[in-house]
Amino acid sequence: MYTFLLFHLFIIVKATIAGICLQKQKPDQIRLAIASKNSVNVGWHSYACPFSTKNPNPTPRVKYGLSPAALTSNSTNGKSSTYNTKNIFTRTSWFYGVELQNLRPRTLYYYRIVAMNDGLASDILSFTSPPALGDRSRPVKIAAYGDMGVDGLLGSLINGVCLFERAVIALQKMLPSIDFVLHHGDICYADDTPLLVLGKTYDQAMDYCQMAMMNITSKRYYMTAVGNHEINCTQIPFLRDACPKNYRNQFPYSNRFNMPSKQSGGYLNAWYSFNYGFVHVVSLSCESDFPNAPSGNLLDTKTQVNWLKNDLAAVNRSITPWVIVQCHRPWKGSIAIEGLSDGKFINCPQCKAAFEAILIKYKVDIYFAGHMHWYERICPNGGKKTADYINPNGPIYITNGAIGNPEGNDHVFKRSSDSCRIITDPGFGVLTLVNARQATFSFYRTSDLVELDRINIIKAR
């Protein structure tokens, strides 16, 4: 009798929860990314009902238009995915992505994620579409950094309280002048949370991080690279099995982000390219898919390398005179005390072997990396100590992993002979491409947005 009553009580409670939960659901973690020359990706997250894994929004859709009162266009290519997030509140996360197509160049658009079954729509948000290919009418301004993540208990004790939140505030202050963001890998540091955060799982830390970033990612294109903290959830050697196997091989990263891999012939948010006005940007994986890659391979050792060659060979420098590459690991620069445990992977010689000759051959202008938790730039043309990079004879190498994360910023063990400047204060970079030949790069301290370093770039080609 009691068993019968308890069973029916459970059914009633479950049905009640299922009936009301969607009324409280609202799309969150909204992210924009450039898709193609006239389209934009919109991604977001929602929870399923408690005790259910059913997709609450099997037909994800976004309406958009030129006025908040006239959202007359509908998105295409809707997709949804999930993975076992081991949520302690028995909530299953679902991740969505759609494409907004046929956008006019450099035009203010408004958009709204359509309400799911009996749920809530998102707020009406806005973005400015990318300029036409080759458009040089205005400078292009890019926020650039890697290695940003939630503090955690231990991180706050070591680095000061709210380092992550302070970084988000600083980026929001800079946002009005920024066109898009390049994040050079190591996004949120969710795989540090079993050690550094009490009471948060991997996905709870990821959700908190991406919610905190939404005021940035829902307004500007947020273009990411995969780092070692995304490729495998194995940052705690003595607790290697603390992260389930489905958190490895960049599985959460592949579900949560919507980079233009499909549109550019790349693969699974790991490598891709896009154009923005007179700039061509390539994002690579320094973790996988080249000989002796630090984290193994998702496919093989050749596909990414061959794709890079073909992508750069197809660039028309009369249309996009600037070519920028981001990848998580540097192969030039100094060695950190904290990095000695990386052994043969310090400054990634296998990355250099796989990619450097290609970047030089196709005259790539700037190579952005993170991984080292500081800011460092390599001197131009054989080691001259200067802030003026005039007709550099190869890519300008900038390591830019100083914005802040729970592991703290690094300390120098051995300074490289070709290092022009190292700054260990938490901060981030802003690249301003003025025209086809001139650019500046500035490094700003997060706490007060004071400019700590500035370089001038002038090229004849």
TAQUIHU-V124422 format. One line per field, one symbol per residue. phi: phi as a letter, one per 20 degrees, with the letter a starting at -180 (. if undefined). psi: psi as a letter, one per 30 degrees, with the letter a starting at -180 (. if undefined). burial: b if it has 16 or more other ideal C-beta (glycine too) atoms within 10 Angstrom, else e. A space follows every 10 residues. Layout:
# TAQUIHU-V124422
phi->???
psi->???
burial->???
This chain:
# TAQUIHU-V124422
phi->.fffffffff fffffffffd fffeecgclf cdbfdcfcbc edcacbeffg mcdfffbfcf bcdbaebgec eeddfclfbb bbbfelffel deecccbcce dlefflcfdd bbfffegled fffedbbdff ffgnfdfcfd ccfbacmdbf fnfffffedn fmffffffff fffeggedeb dddenmdnlf eefgedcenc egffffffff ffeffefedc fddddedffe fbecedgecg efefffeell fggfeedcee fffdmeblme babbdbmdcd ddddeedbmb glggdnceda edgffffggf fffefeffed fecccdbfde ccoedegfef fflfegllff fgffdfffff gelfecdecc mfeadbcefe lnoffbdddd lgeageeceb ddfpbfenee dfebeffefe bccdffabdc edefbfccbc ccddfffclf febbcdccce e
psi->eeeeeeeeee eeeeeeeeef efffkkkahk kkkkdafhlk kkllklkllk gkgkjfifik kkklafkffi iflkllhkll llljghkfgh kkkkklklkj lhkkkhkkkk lkkkkajgak lllklllkll llkfkgfllk kkkkllhklk eleeeeeefl kheeeeeeee eeefefgkel kkjhlijfhf ffefefkkgk lefeeeeeef effefefffl kjjllkaffe ekihfjefhe gfklfgglhh eeeeeflilh eefggajhge klllkjcgkk kkkljgelhl khkegakeda geeeeeeeee eeffkjffei fkkkkklekl glalkkefff ffbfgkgiff eeeefeeeee eghkekjklb ekilkkkkkl hggkjlgjij hkgakkkjkh hffklfflll kkejkkfgke kkkfkkallj kjjeaffkll kkkkkeeggk jfkklkkkke .
burial->eeeeeeeeee eeeeeeeeee bbeebbbbbb bbbbbbeebb bbbbbbbbbe ebeebbbeeb bbbbeeeeee bebebeebeb eebebebeee bbbbbbbbbb bebeeeeebb bbbbbbeebe ebeebebebb bebeeeeebb bbbbbbbbbb bbebbbeebe eebbebbbbb beebeeebbb bbbbbbbbbb bbbbbbbeeb bbbbbbbbbb ebbbebbbbb bbbbbbbbbb bbbbbbeeee ebbeeebbbb bbbbbbbbbb bbbbebbbbb bbbbbbbbbb bbbbbbbbbb eebbbebbee eebbbebbee bbeebeeeeb bbbbbbbbbb bbbbbbebbe ebeebbbbeb beebbbebbe ebbbbbbbbb bbbbbbbbbb eeeeeebebe ebeebbbbbb bbbbbbbbbb ebeeebebbb bbbbbbbbbb bbbbebeebb bebbbbbeee eebebebebe e
